[in-house]
Amino acid sequence: MGSPRWSRKQREAATAAPSRPLSDWEPSLVPRSVGNQSAWMGTQAAIPSADQRAPVMKKFRPLLVLSLCGLTLSASVAAQTPEMPPPAASATGAVDLGKTVPSADAINEGLFPDDKCKELEANGFKCMGFKPAVKYSLPATSFKVGSAELPATLKKQLDVFADVLKTKKNAERKVRVIGHADASGTPQANQALSMKRAESVRDYLVSKGTDPALLVIEGVGSQDPKNPGKPNSGENRRVEIGRK
């Protein structure tokens, strides 16, 4: 069977508006995103007019505005949110024992870290250095106002210090006992009271076997408060023990 023959009018209609190949499409014919929607028609695309796009744009414009507002607000909040400051170091640089009764090993290592080096060297090892000695603060068992009497909890803590200190017979390595007072009295009275508190601690340690030559006492009055914002606070009535 042969191919059907077209009439003259059919041939003219077929060749009057030939389709253009895909590679020849103009940019305006490429289908775009929502808001400029296109409809496919065979191998070509029909682009809606501005009047046809208007309802679509009107529908999605509120969502676009909300998205932009959200991004702006997020950026503003991020810019205004301050960074959290790092934790503040202790004003005195001392380890606060609070009401905790420390172990003898912890006190020995804190006050005499150089002993570890001597132990290593005695066993044939080379010491590569040691960390600095620690100063201890005993404020949670604070003294009563105007008193140098040792509280019972403070005595329990001092018993551990005494167990360590009585084994140290080398008077060249001094241990400082520093008394503190709050600011409720006069400077002269606070100075005298802080010295009495240091003396009370020294006398107690000596009574437990500590060599008196090992201890150096000092009173600083209210000049070095632990809580400067509350100079009359009980935590400022304390004793600190550290290496000289």
Residue frames as a rotation matrix with the C-alpha (Angstrom) as fourth column:
MET 1
0.588 0.809 0.000 0.00
0.809 -0.588 0.000 0.00
0.000 0.000 -1.000 0.00
GLY 2
-0.246 -0.709 0.662 1.44
0.677 -0.614 -0.406 3.37
0.694 0.348 0.631 -0.95
SER 3
-0.776 -0.089 -0.625 1.66
0.552 -0.577 -0.602 6.47
-0.307 -0.812 0.497 1.23
PRO 4
0.313 0.950 0.006 -1.49
0.862 -0.281 -0.421 8.62
-0.398 0.137 -0.907 1.36
ARG 5
-0.500 -0.447 0.742 -1.38
0.757 -0.642 0.124 11.63
0.421 0.623 0.659 -0.88
TRP 6
-0.303 0.335 -0.892 -1.99
0.619 -0.642 -0.452 15.05
-0.725 -0.689 -0.013 0.68
SER 7
0.578 0.550 0.603 -3.98
0.813 -0.453 -0.366 17.70
0.072 0.702 -0.709 -1.02
ARG 8
-0.160 -0.641 0.751 -2.48
0.520 -0.701 -0.488 21.05
0.839 0.312 0.445 -1.79
LYS 9
0.411 0.387 0.825 -4.26
-0.421 -0.722 0.548 22.70
0.808 -0.573 -0.134 1.16
GLN 10
0.984 -0.065 -0.169 -2.99
0.176 0.567 0.805 20.02
0.043 -0.821 0.569 3.56
ARG 11
0.197 -0.979 0.059 0.60
0.939 0.171 -0.299 20.54
0.283 0.114 0.952 2.46
GLU 12
-0.131 -0.216 0.967 0.31
0.120 -0.972 -0.201 24.32
0.984 0.089 0.154 2.84
ALA 13
0.739 0.477 0.476 -1.14
-0.401 -0.256 0.879 23.96
0.541 -0.841 0.002 6.35
ALA 14
0.854 -0.435 -0.286 1.65
0.521 0.713 0.469 21.58
0.000 -0.550 0.835 7.42
THR 15
-0.085 -0.971 0.224 4.42
0.964 -0.137 -0.230 23.88
0.254 0.196 0.947 6.23
ALA 16
0.453 0.316 0.834 2.88
0.256 -0.942 0.218 27.21
0.854 0.114 -0.507 7.22
ALA 17
0.508 -0.250 0.825 4.11
-0.787 -0.523 0.327 27.15
0.350 -0.815 -0.462 10.92
PRO 18
0.340 -0.438 -0.832 6.81
0.123 0.898 -0.422 24.52
0.932 0.041 0.360 11.33
SER 19
0.990 -0.037 -0.134 7.95
0.135 0.016 0.991 23.62
-0.034 -0.999 0.021 14.84
ARG 20
0.419 -0.897 0.139 11.40
-0.703 -0.418 -0.575 24.85
0.574 0.144 -0.806 15.82
PRO 21
0.182 -0.425 -0.887 13.91
0.360 0.868 -0.342 22.32
0.915 -0.257 0.311 17.20
LEU 22
0.804 0.165 -0.572 14.59
0.586 -0.057 0.808 22.35
0.101 -0.985 -0.143 20.95
SER 23
-0.102 -0.955 -0.278 18.09
0.945 -0.180 0.274 23.72
-0.312 -0.234 0.921 20.45
ASP 24
-0.635 -0.098 0.766 16.66
0.525 -0.783 0.335 26.78
0.567 0.615 0.549 18.70
TRP 25
0.425 0.847 -0.318 14.30
0.840 -0.238 0.487 27.76
0.337 -0.474 -0.813 21.50
GLU 26
-0.086 -0.372 0.924 14.65
-0.039 -0.926 -0.376 31.33
0.996 -0.068 0.065 22.66
PRO 27
-0.915 -0.339 -0.218 15.24
0.188 0.120 -0.975 31.98
0.356 -0.933 -0.046 26.37
SER 28
-0.635 0.718 0.284 11.78
-0.772 -0.578 -0.264 33.45
-0.026 -0.387 0.922 26.73
LEU 29
0.208 0.752 -0.626 10.30
-0.716 0.553 0.426 30.07
0.666 0.360 0.653 25.83
VAL 30
-0.624 -0.495 -0.605 12.09
0.035 0.756 -0.654 28.11
0.781 -0.429 -0.454 28.57
PRO 31
0.469 0.849 -0.243 9.67
0.304 0.103 0.947 27.04
0.829 -0.518 -0.210 31.33
ARG 32
-0.485 -0.629 0.608 10.34
-0.305 -0.530 -0.791 28.88
0.819 -0.569 0.065 34.61
SER 33
-0.917 0.046 -0.397 9.46
0.371 0.467 -0.803 28.54
0.148 -0.883 -0.446 38.30
VAL 34
-0.012 0.969 -0.248 6.15
1.000 0.012 -0.004 29.20
-0.001 -0.248 -0.969 40.00
GLY 35
0.127 0.098 -0.987 5.04
0.266 -0.962 -0.062 32.77
-0.956 -0.254 -0.148 39.33
ASN 36
-0.134 -0.141 -0.981 6.00
-0.890 -0.418 0.182 32.52
-0.435 0.898 -0.070 35.67
GLN 37
-0.083 0.142 0.986 4.44
-0.073 0.986 -0.149 29.15
-0.994 -0.085 -0.071 34.95
SER 38
-0.505 -0.113 -0.855 4.60
-0.849 -0.110 0.516 27.64
-0.152 0.987 -0.040 31.48
ALA 39
0.433 0.687 0.583 2.53
-0.418 0.726 -0.546 25.05
-0.799 -0.007 0.602 29.71
TRP 40
-0.689 -0.702 0.179 4.04
-0.215 0.433 0.875 22.40
-0.692 0.565 -0.450 27.47
MET 41
0.559 0.804 -0.203 2.51
-0.447 0.087 -0.890 22.00
-0.698 0.588 0.408 24.05
GLY 42
0.969 -0.242 0.047 4.23
0.187 0.600 -0.778 19.29
0.160 0.762 0.627 22.10
THR 43
0.165 -0.986 -0.031 7.78
0.965 0.168 -0.202 20.39
0.204 0.003 0.979 21.44
GLN 44
-0.408 -0.252 0.877 7.13
0.191 -0.964 -0.187 24.02
0.893 0.091 0.442 22.41
ALA 45
-0.530 0.221 -0.819 6.21
0.837 -0.016 -0.546 25.94
-0.134 -0.975 -0.177 25.55
ALA 46
0.118 0.645 0.755 3.42
0.522 -0.687 0.505 28.44
0.845 0.335 -0.418 25.91
ILE 47
-0.821 -0.479 -0.311 4.29
0.528 -0.430 -0.732 31.33
0.217 -0.766 0.606 28.28
PRO 48
0.187 0.949 -0.253 1.36
0.982 -0.184 0.038 32.81
-0.010 -0.255 -0.967 30.22
SER 49
0.078 -0.070 0.995 0.74
0.364 -0.927 -0.093 36.52
0.928 0.369 -0.047 29.93
ALA 50
-0.863 -0.415 0.289 1.27
-0.053 -0.495 -0.867 39.04
0.503 -0.764 0.405 32.75
ASP 51
-0.167 0.892 0.420 -2.46
-0.914 -0.300 0.273 39.01
0.369 -0.338 0.866 33.47
GLN 52
0.589 0.363 -0.722 -2.37
-0.194 0.931 0.310 35.23
0.785 -0.042 0.619 33.81
ARG 53
-0.257 -0.791 -0.555 0.64
0.491 0.388 -0.780 35.33
0.833 -0.473 0.288 36.16
ALA 54
-0.438 0.049 0.898 -0.80
-0.498 -0.844 -0.197 38.00
0.748 -0.534 0.394 38.45
PRO 55
0.641 0.724 0.254 -3.11
-0.608 0.277 0.744 35.67
0.468 -0.632 0.618 40.47
VAL 56
0.631 -0.471 -0.617 -0.27
0.509 0.851 -0.128 33.21
0.585 -0.233 0.777 41.04
MET 57
-0.451 -0.845 0.287 2.12
0.352 -0.464 -0.813 35.94
0.820 -0.266 0.507 42.21
LYS 58
-0.107 0.504 0.857 -0.58
-0.703 -0.648 0.293 37.37
0.703 -0.572 0.424 44.47
LYS 59
0.828 0.466 -0.312 -1.07
-0.179 0.748 0.640 33.92
0.531 -0.474 0.702 46.02
PHE 60
0.501 -0.707 -0.499 2.60
0.774 0.624 -0.108 33.34
0.388 -0.332 0.860 46.86
ARG 61
0.029 -0.532 0.846 3.69
0.023 -0.846 -0.533 36.92
0.999 0.035 -0.013 47.70
PRO 62
0.668 0.223 0.710 2.71
-0.654 -0.280 0.703 36.68
0.356 -0.934 -0.041 51.44
LEU 63
0.932 -0.361 -0.026 4.82
0.339 0.849 0.405 33.51
-0.124 -0.387 0.914 51.81
LEU 64
0.232 -0.886 0.401 7.79
0.710 -0.128 -0.693 35.25
0.665 0.445 0.599 50.24
VAL 65
0.194 -0.103 0.976 7.41
-0.383 -0.924 -0.021 38.27
0.903 -0.369 -0.219 52.54
LEU 66
0.904 0.187 0.383 7.16
-0.424 0.294 0.857 36.03
0.048 -0.937 0.346 55.63
SER 67
0.729 -0.683 -0.043 10.28
0.675 0.728 -0.119 34.11
0.113 0.057 0.992 54.60
LEU 68
0.012 -0.740 0.672 12.29
0.397 -0.614 -0.683 37.30
0.918 0.275 0.286 54.16
CYS 69
0.422 0.209 0.882 11.06
-0.628 -0.634 0.451 38.65
0.654 -0.744 -0.136 57.52
GLY 70
0.999 -0.033 0.028 12.06
0.005 0.730 0.684 35.39
-0.043 -0.683 0.729 59.22
LEU 71
0.379 -0.920 0.101 15.57
0.822 0.285 -0.493 35.54
0.425 0.270 0.864 57.79
THR 72
-0.016 -0.358 0.934 15.95
-0.044 -0.932 -0.359 39.19
0.999 -0.047 -0.001 58.85
LEU 73
0.698 0.356 0.622 14.72
-0.611 -0.158 0.776 38.46
0.374 -0.921 0.107 62.38
SER 74
0.907 -0.392 -0.154 17.05
0.421 0.854 0.306 35.45
0.012 -0.342 0.940 62.76
ALA 75
0.081 -0.923 0.376 20.04
0.695 -0.218 -0.685 37.50
0.714 0.317 0.624 61.65
SER 76
0.134 0.029 0.991 19.08
-0.390 -0.917 0.080 40.32
0.911 -0.397 -0.112 64.04
VAL 77
0.926 0.253 0.281 18.71
-0.357 0.338 0.871 37.97
0.126 -0.907 0.403 67.03
ALA 78
0.671 -0.731 -0.120 22.03
0.722 0.682 -0.116 36.26
0.167 -0.009 0.986 66.26
ALA 79
-0.064 -0.730 0.680 23.77
0.408 -0.641 -0.650 39.63
0.911 0.236 0.339 66.06
GLN 80
0.162 0.209 0.964 22.27
-0.608 -0.748 0.264 40.88
0.777 -0.629 0.006 69.34
THR 81
0.951 0.211 -0.226 22.75
0.017 0.694 0.720 37.70
0.309 -0.688 0.656 71.41
PRO 82
0.365 -0.872 0.325 25.87
-0.908 -0.410 -0.080 38.23
0.203 -0.266 -0.942 73.58
GLU 83
0.049 -0.458 -0.888 28.36
-0.088 0.883 -0.461 35.45
0.995 0.101 0.003 74.08
MET 84
0.948 0.262 -0.179 28.40
0.122 0.219 0.968 33.84
0.293 -0.940 0.175 77.49
PRO 85
0.367 -0.868 0.336 31.44
-0.831 -0.468 -0.301 35.04
0.418 -0.169 -0.892 79.42
PRO 86
-0.075 -0.466 -0.881 33.88
0.060 0.880 -0.471 32.41
0.995 -0.088 -0.039 80.63
PRO 87
0.746 0.365 -0.558 33.66
0.531 0.181 0.828 31.40
0.403 -0.913 -0.058 84.31
ALA 88
0.575 -0.522 0.630 35.46
-0.551 -0.816 -0.173 33.87
0.605 -0.247 -0.757 86.54
ALA 89
-0.126 -0.729 -0.673 38.53
0.316 0.614 -0.723 32.66
0.940 -0.304 0.153 88.36
SER 90
0.541 0.267 -0.798 38.67
0.823 0.027 0.567 32.71
0.173 -0.963 -0.205 92.14
ALA 91
0.851 -0.183 0.492 39.60
-0.164 -0.983 -0.081 36.14
0.498 -0.012 -0.867 93.45
THR 92
0.618 -0.627 0.475 42.12
-0.649 -0.066 0.758 34.59
-0.444 -0.776 -0.448 95.81
GLY 93
0.118 -0.567 -0.815 43.43
-0.826 0.399 -0.397 31.93
0.551 0.721 -0.421 93.43
ALA 94
-0.707 -0.348 0.615 42.84
-0.677 0.585 -0.446 29.33
-0.205 -0.732 -0.650 96.16
VAL 95
-0.616 0.492 -0.615 41.10
0.013 0.787 0.617 25.97
0.787 0.372 -0.492 96.01
ASP 96
-0.277 0.621 0.733 37.88
-0.921 -0.389 -0.019 26.27
0.273 -0.681 0.680 98.01
LEU 97
-0.943 -0.110 -0.314 37.43
-0.027 0.966 -0.257 23.17
0.332 -0.234 -0.914 100.14
GLY 98
-0.051 0.973 0.223 34.06
-0.541 -0.215 0.813 24.31
0.839 -0.079 0.538 101.48
LYS 99
0.401 0.262 0.878 32.87
-0.901 0.289 0.325 21.72
-0.168 -0.921 0.352 103.97
THR 100
0.827 -0.116 -0.550 34.74
-0.175 0.877 -0.448 18.90
0.534 0.467 0.705 102.23
VAL 101
0.575 -0.702 0.420 37.35
-0.441 0.166 0.882 17.00
-0.688 -0.693 -0.214 104.19
PRO 102
0.507 -0.404 -0.761 40.17
-0.813 0.068 -0.578 16.40
0.286 0.912 -0.294 101.68
SER 103
0.942 -0.269 -0.199 42.30
0.295 0.949 0.112 13.28
0.159 -0.164 0.974 101.44
ALA 104
0.544 -0.815 -0.200 45.88
0.005 -0.236 0.972 13.25
-0.839 -0.530 -0.125 102.70
ASP 105
-0.131 -0.595 0.793 47.15
0.842 0.356 0.406 12.31
-0.524 0.721 0.454 99.23
ALA 106
0.479 0.389 0.787 45.44
0.779 -0.602 -0.177 15.33
0.405 0.698 -0.591 97.67
ILE 107
0.987 -0.135 -0.086 46.87
-0.064 -0.827 0.559 17.69
-0.146 -0.546 -0.825 100.28
ASN 108
0.282 -0.946 0.159 50.36
0.252 0.233 0.939 16.21
-0.926 -0.225 0.304 99.97
GLU 109
-0.131 -0.300 0.945 50.34
0.973 0.142 0.180 16.50
-0.188 0.943 0.273 96.19
GLY 110
0.684 0.490 0.541 48.87
0.603 -0.797 -0.039 20.00
0.412 0.352 -0.840 96.32
LEU 111
0.947 -0.317 -0.044 51.28
-0.209 -0.717 0.665 21.47
-0.242 -0.620 -0.746 98.88
PHE 112
0.065 -0.985 0.162 54.38
-0.506 0.108 0.856 19.49
-0.860 -0.137 -0.492 97.95
PRO 113
0.934 0.335 -0.124 54.25
-0.264 0.414 -0.871 18.63
-0.241 0.846 0.475 94.22
ASP 114
0.275 -0.915 -0.295 58.05
-0.876 -0.112 -0.469 18.60
0.396 0.387 -0.832 94.11
ASP 115
-0.087 -0.284 0.955 58.06
-0.739 0.661 0.129 15.48
-0.668 -0.695 -0.267 96.29
LYS 116
0.835 0.430 0.344 56.87
-0.081 0.715 -0.695 13.49
-0.544 0.552 0.631 93.28
CYS 117
0.715 -0.642 -0.277 60.02
-0.481 -0.163 -0.862 14.48
0.508 0.749 -0.425 91.43
LYS 118
-0.153 -0.803 0.576 62.23
-0.988 0.104 -0.116 13.38
0.034 -0.587 -0.809 94.29
GLU 119
0.255 0.332 0.908 60.41
-0.436 0.878 -0.198 10.05
-0.863 -0.346 0.369 94.42
LEU 120
0.993 0.110 -0.038 60.91
-0.077 0.372 -0.925 9.53
-0.088 0.922 0.378 90.68
GLU 121
0.415 -0.907 -0.066 64.59
-0.692 -0.268 -0.670 10.46
0.590 0.324 -0.739 90.82
ALA 122
-0.090 -0.421 0.902 65.14
-0.918 0.386 0.088 8.15
-0.385 -0.821 -0.422 93.79
ASN 123
0.411 0.328 0.851 63.86
-0.049 0.940 -0.338 5.30
-0.910 0.097 0.403 91.64
GLY 124
-0.444 -0.784 0.435 66.12
0.425 0.243 0.872 6.12
-0.789 0.572 0.226 88.69
PHE 125
0.235 0.586 0.775 63.67
0.972 -0.130 -0.197 8.17
-0.015 0.799 -0.601 86.63
LYS 126
-0.856 -0.501 0.131 64.14
0.512 -0.856 0.073 11.68
0.076 0.130 0.989 85.30
CYS 127
-0.007 0.864 -0.503 61.63
0.731 -0.339 -0.592 14.29
-0.682 -0.372 -0.630 86.45
MET 128
-0.463 -0.098 0.881 60.40
0.827 -0.405 0.389 16.54
0.319 0.909 0.269 83.65
GLY 129
-0.834 0.159 0.528 58.92
-0.245 -0.965 -0.095 19.16
0.495 -0.209 0.844 85.98
PHE 130
-0.554 0.684 -0.475 55.92
0.832 0.470 -0.294 19.50
0.022 -0.558 -0.829 88.26
LYS 131
0.144 0.713 0.686 52.90
0.524 -0.643 0.558 21.75
0.839 0.279 -0.467 88.62
PRO 132
-0.528 -0.360 0.769 52.93
-0.327 -0.750 -0.575 24.67
0.784 -0.555 0.278 91.08
ALA 133
-0.888 0.190 -0.418 51.88
0.458 0.437 -0.774 24.20
0.036 -0.879 -0.475 94.66
VAL 134
-0.136 0.951 0.277 48.22
0.465 -0.185 0.866 24.78
0.875 0.247 -0.417 95.54
LYS 135
-0.946 -0.005 0.323 46.75
-0.265 -0.559 -0.786 27.18
0.185 -0.829 0.528 98.06
TYR 136
-0.474 0.792 -0.385 43.70
0.682 0.607 0.408 25.94
0.557 -0.069 -0.828 99.97
SER 137
-0.689 0.361 0.629 40.86
-0.520 -0.850 -0.081 28.04
0.505 -0.383 0.774 101.32
LEU 138
-0.676 0.464 -0.573 38.68
0.659 0.729 -0.187 26.91
0.331 -0.503 -0.798 104.20
PRO 139
-0.914 0.262 0.310 35.84
-0.302 -0.949 -0.087 29.48
0.271 -0.173 0.947 104.23
ALA 140
-0.119 0.957 -0.263 32.64
-0.188 0.239 0.953 27.44
0.975 0.163 0.151 104.44
THR 141
0.303 0.123 -0.945 33.50
0.856 0.402 0.326 26.65
0.420 -0.908 0.017 108.07
SER 142
-0.055 -0.372 0.926 33.84
0.143 -0.921 -0.362 30.38
0.988 0.113 0.104 108.67
PHE 143
-0.799 -0.291 -0.526 34.63
0.566 -0.070 -0.822 31.83
0.203 -0.954 0.220 112.04
LYS 144
0.348 0.888 -0.301 31.96
0.937 -0.336 0.094 33.64
-0.018 -0.315 -0.949 114.01
VAL 145
0.529 -0.103 0.842 31.98
0.225 -0.940 -0.256 37.42
0.818 0.325 -0.474 113.89
GLY 146
0.437 -0.441 0.784 34.83
-0.742 -0.669 0.037 38.77
0.508 -0.598 -0.620 116.02
SER 147
0.750 -0.106 0.653 36.02
-0.431 0.672 0.603 35.25
-0.502 -0.733 0.458 116.98
ALA 148
-0.061 -0.830 -0.555 39.21
-0.963 0.196 -0.188 33.27
0.264 0.522 -0.811 116.40
GLU 149
-0.150 0.082 0.985 37.80
-0.584 0.797 -0.155 30.03
-0.797 -0.599 -0.072 117.83
LEU 150
-0.859 -0.255 -0.444 38.15
-0.511 0.475 0.716 27.07
0.028 0.842 -0.538 115.46
PRO 151
0.241 0.970 -0.003 34.82
-0.968 0.241 -0.069 25.51
-0.067 0.019 0.998 114.38
ALA 152
0.193 -0.116 0.974 34.52
-0.338 0.924 0.177 21.72
-0.921 -0.364 0.139 114.65
THR 153
0.913 0.182 0.366 34.31
0.256 0.442 -0.860 21.23
-0.318 0.878 0.357 110.88
LEU 154
0.701 -0.713 -0.032 37.49
-0.580 -0.543 -0.608 23.24
0.416 0.445 -0.793 110.39
LYS 155
0.085 -0.675 0.733 39.29
-0.865 0.315 0.391 21.02
-0.495 -0.667 -0.557 112.89
LYS 156
0.559 0.163 0.813 38.37
0.118 0.955 -0.272 17.93
-0.821 0.248 0.514 110.83
GLN 157
0.960 -0.244 0.139 39.93
0.102 -0.160 -0.982 19.53
0.261 0.957 -0.129 107.77
LEU 158
0.446 -0.834 0.325 43.01
-0.849 -0.509 -0.143 20.61
0.285 -0.212 -0.935 109.71
ASP 159
0.454 -0.262 0.852 43.51
-0.428 0.774 0.466 17.05
-0.782 -0.576 0.239 110.99
VAL 160
0.834 -0.141 0.533 44.22
0.500 0.599 -0.625 15.95
-0.231 0.789 0.570 107.41
PHE 161
0.724 -0.610 0.323 46.67
-0.254 -0.670 -0.697 18.82
0.642 0.422 -0.640 106.91
ALA 162
0.413 -0.568 0.712 48.39
-0.888 -0.077 0.453 17.85
-0.202 -0.820 -0.536 110.15
ASP 163
0.703 -0.120 0.701 48.76
0.069 0.993 0.101 14.23
-0.707 -0.022 0.706 109.01
VAL 164
0.782 -0.426 0.456 50.66
0.526 0.055 -0.849 15.49
0.336 0.903 0.267 105.96
LEU 165
0.618 -0.528 0.582 52.64
-0.396 -0.849 -0.349 18.30
0.679 -0.015 -0.734 107.58
LYS 166
0.687 -0.364 0.629 53.97
-0.618 0.163 0.769 16.24
-0.382 -0.917 -0.112 110.46
THR 167
0.699 -0.461 0.547 55.86
0.552 0.834 -0.002 14.09
-0.455 0.303 0.837 107.94
LYS 168
0.577 -0.480 0.661 57.69
0.432 -0.507 -0.746 17.16
0.693 0.716 -0.085 106.57
LYS 169
0.671 -0.387 -0.633 60.68
0.652 -0.100 0.752 17.84
-0.354 -0.917 0.185 108.75
ASN 170
-0.359 -0.803 0.476 62.59
0.928 -0.362 0.089 20.03
0.101 0.474 0.875 106.32
ALA 171
0.151 0.439 -0.885 62.14
0.650 -0.719 -0.246 23.56
-0.745 -0.539 -0.395 107.68
GLU 172
-0.816 -0.504 -0.282 63.39
0.119 -0.625 0.771 25.09
-0.565 0.596 0.570 104.41
ARG 173
-0.737 0.635 0.230 60.01
0.335 0.049 0.941 24.43
0.586 0.771 -0.249 102.79
LYS 174
-0.933 0.347 -0.098 57.66
-0.096 -0.501 -0.860 26.86
-0.348 -0.793 0.501 104.50
VAL 175
-0.416 0.893 0.174 53.89
0.799 0.267 0.538 26.61
0.434 0.363 -0.824 104.60
ARG 176
-0.930 0.099 0.353 51.93
-0.178 -0.964 -0.199 29.83
0.321 -0.248 0.914 104.98
VAL 177
-0.308 0.876 -0.372 48.83
0.951 0.298 -0.085 30.12
0.036 -0.380 -0.924 107.16
ILE 178
-0.927 -0.019 0.374 46.94
0.109 -0.969 0.221 33.29
0.358 0.246 0.901 106.22
GLY 179
-0.442 0.791 -0.423 44.07
0.778 0.102 -0.620 34.65
-0.447 -0.603 -0.660 108.32
HIS 180
-0.769 0.290 0.570 41.29
0.257 -0.676 0.690 36.81
0.585 0.677 0.445 106.88
ALA 181
-0.624 0.626 -0.468 38.49
0.439 -0.214 -0.872 38.94
-0.646 -0.750 -0.142 108.35
ASP 182
0.126 0.704 0.699 35.36
0.970 -0.234 0.061 40.52
0.206 0.671 -0.713 106.95
ALA 183
-0.602 -0.396 0.694 34.92
0.405 -0.900 -0.162 44.31
0.689 0.183 0.701 106.82
SER 184
0.432 0.895 -0.107 32.52
0.540 -0.162 0.826 44.64
0.722 -0.415 -0.554 109.75
GLY 185
0.590 -0.269 -0.761 35.16
0.714 -0.265 0.648 46.05
-0.376 -0.926 0.036 112.12
THR 186
0.782 -0.425 -0.456 37.78
-0.460 -0.887 0.038 48.77
-0.421 0.180 -0.889 111.97
PRO 187
0.638 -0.600 -0.483 40.90
-0.373 0.308 -0.875 48.13
0.673 0.739 -0.028 109.88
GLN 188
-0.347 -0.815 0.465 43.00
-0.829 0.034 -0.558 47.79
0.439 -0.579 -0.687 113.04
ALA 189
-0.002 0.433 0.901 40.57
-0.782 0.561 -0.272 45.35
-0.624 -0.705 0.337 114.65
ASN 190
0.912 0.367 -0.186 40.27
-0.393 0.645 -0.656 43.31
-0.120 0.671 0.732 111.46
GLN 191
0.246 -0.909 -0.335 44.05
-0.587 0.136 -0.798 43.07
0.771 0.393 -0.501 111.15
ALA 192
-0.512 -0.430 0.743 44.43
-0.859 0.245 -0.450 41.85
0.011 -0.869 -0.495 114.73
LEU 193
0.316 0.735 0.600 41.53
-0.672 0.620 -0.406 39.39
-0.670 -0.274 0.690 114.37
SER 194
0.849 -0.033 -0.528 42.88
-0.437 0.517 -0.736 37.88
0.297 0.855 0.425 111.15
MET 195
-0.197 -0.980 -0.041 46.25
-0.689 0.168 -0.705 37.36
0.698 -0.111 -0.708 112.83
LYS 196
-0.355 0.135 0.925 44.59
-0.839 0.391 -0.379 35.60
-0.412 -0.911 -0.025 115.77
ARG 197
0.739 0.670 0.070 42.80
-0.548 0.658 -0.517 33.25
-0.393 0.344 0.853 113.38
ALA 198
0.491 -0.662 -0.566 46.08
-0.451 0.363 -0.815 32.35
0.746 0.655 -0.121 111.69
GLU 199
-0.502 -0.687 0.525 47.62
-0.797 0.131 -0.590 31.74
0.336 -0.715 -0.613 115.12
SER 200
0.143 0.646 0.750 44.72
-0.809 0.513 -0.288 29.47
-0.571 -0.565 0.596 116.11
VAL 201
0.921 0.172 -0.350 45.24
-0.368 0.680 -0.634 27.33
0.129 0.713 0.689 113.02
ARG 202
0.064 -0.975 -0.212 49.00
-0.529 0.147 -0.836 27.17
0.846 0.166 -0.506 113.54
ASP 203
-0.440 -0.241 0.865 48.63
-0.897 0.162 -0.411 26.19
-0.041 -0.957 -0.288 117.19
TYR 204
0.557 0.707 0.436 46.17
-0.649 0.698 -0.304 23.44
-0.519 -0.113 0.847 116.30
LEU 205
0.796 -0.316 -0.516 48.46
-0.300 0.534 -0.790 22.00
0.525 0.784 0.331 113.61
VAL 206
-0.267 -0.940 0.214 51.41
-0.665 0.019 -0.746 22.08
0.697 -0.341 -0.630 116.01
SER 207
-0.141 0.287 0.948 49.33
-0.918 0.322 -0.234 20.30
-0.372 -0.902 0.218 118.65
LYS 208
0.850 0.500 0.166 48.79
-0.376 0.797 -0.473 17.53
-0.369 0.339 0.865 116.10
GLY 209
0.498 -0.739 0.454 52.51
0.489 0.672 0.557 17.01
-0.716 -0.055 0.696 115.48
THR 210
0.778 -0.225 0.587 53.45
0.490 -0.367 -0.791 19.63
0.393 0.903 -0.175 112.86
ASP 211
-0.200 -0.924 -0.327 56.94
0.979 -0.201 -0.031 21.14
-0.037 -0.326 0.945 113.19
PRO 212
0.563 0.452 -0.692 56.44
0.507 -0.850 -0.143 24.82
-0.653 -0.270 -0.707 114.24
ALA 213
-0.317 -0.790 -0.524 59.42
-0.050 -0.538 0.842 25.81
-0.947 0.294 0.131 112.07
LEU 214
-0.685 0.099 0.722 57.50
0.692 0.400 0.601 24.66
-0.229 0.911 -0.342 109.01
LEU 215
0.237 0.948 0.214 54.69
0.967 -0.250 0.039 27.19
0.091 0.198 -0.976 109.48
VAL 216
-0.928 -0.373 -0.007 54.64
0.373 -0.927 -0.032 30.93
0.005 -0.032 0.999 108.78
ILE 217
-0.030 0.982 -0.188 51.55
0.952 -0.029 -0.303 32.87
-0.303 -0.188 -0.934 109.88
GLU 218
-0.963 -0.198 0.180 50.15
0.254 -0.889 0.381 36.06
0.085 0.412 0.907 108.43
GLY 219
-0.088 0.960 -0.267 47.06
0.769 -0.105 -0.631 38.23
-0.633 -0.261 -0.728 108.93
VAL 220
-0.831 -0.212 0.514 45.73
0.535 -0.560 0.633 40.44
0.154 0.801 0.579 106.16
GLY 221
-0.720 0.605 -0.341 42.60
-0.176 -0.634 -0.753 41.82
-0.672 -0.482 0.562 107.81
SER 222
0.306 0.901 0.307 39.81
0.318 0.208 -0.925 42.53
-0.897 0.381 -0.223 105.33
GLN 223
-0.099 -0.450 -0.888 42.12
-0.613 -0.675 0.411 43.62
-0.784 0.585 -0.209 102.51
ASP 224
-0.834 -0.233 -0.500 41.66
-0.544 0.502 0.672 40.44
0.095 0.833 -0.546 100.44
PRO 225
-0.147 0.860 0.488 37.95
-0.662 0.282 -0.695 39.48
-0.735 -0.425 0.528 100.61
LYS 226
-0.784 -0.043 0.620 36.78
0.306 0.842 0.445 36.38
-0.541 0.538 -0.646 98.83
ASN 227
0.008 0.849 0.529 33.50
0.994 -0.062 0.085 38.11
0.105 0.525 -0.845 97.97
PRO 228
-0.892 -0.446 -0.071 34.26
0.451 -0.889 -0.081 41.80
-0.027 -0.104 0.994 97.34
GLY 229
-0.489 0.780 0.391 30.59
-0.010 -0.453 0.891 42.48
0.872 0.432 0.229 96.56
LYS 230
0.738 0.674 -0.008 29.63
-0.031 0.046 0.998 41.48
0.674 -0.737 0.055 100.12
PRO 231
-0.171 -0.960 0.222 32.54
-0.321 -0.159 -0.934 42.60
0.932 -0.231 -0.281 102.32
ASN 232
-0.294 0.104 0.950 30.71
-0.956 -0.053 -0.290 41.67
0.020 -0.993 0.115 105.54
SER 233
0.586 0.573 -0.572 29.85
-0.620 0.772 0.139 38.16
0.522 0.273 0.808 104.33
GLY 234
0.710 -0.248 0.660 30.88
-0.481 0.514 0.711 35.17
-0.515 -0.821 0.245 106.42
GLU 235
0.873 -0.387 0.297 32.80
0.487 0.724 -0.488 33.60
-0.026 0.571 0.821 103.52
ASN 236
0.508 -0.718 0.477 35.37
-0.175 -0.628 -0.759 36.39
0.844 0.302 -0.444 103.90
ARG 237
0.355 -0.374 0.857 36.16
-0.925 -0.012 0.379 35.13
-0.131 -0.927 -0.350 107.42
ARG 238
0.976 -0.027 -0.215 38.48
-0.059 0.922 -0.384 32.33
0.208 0.387 0.898 106.44
VAL 239
0.303 -0.934 0.191 41.95
-0.453 0.035 0.891 30.80
-0.838 -0.357 -0.413 106.63
GLU 240
0.883 -0.114 -0.455 44.14
-0.404 0.310 -0.861 29.89
0.239 0.944 0.228 103.67
ILE 241
0.438 -0.753 0.491 47.01
-0.182 0.461 0.869 27.40
-0.880 -0.470 0.065 103.70
GLY 242
0.989 -0.150 0.000 49.65
0.025 0.167 -0.986 27.31
0.148 0.974 0.169 100.98
ARG 243
0.327 -0.943 -0.055 53.36
0.944 0.325 0.049 27.17
-0.028 -0.068 0.997 100.22
LYS 244
0.547 -0.225 -0.806 55.53
0.132 -0.928 0.349 30.21
-0.826 -0.298 -0.478 100.88
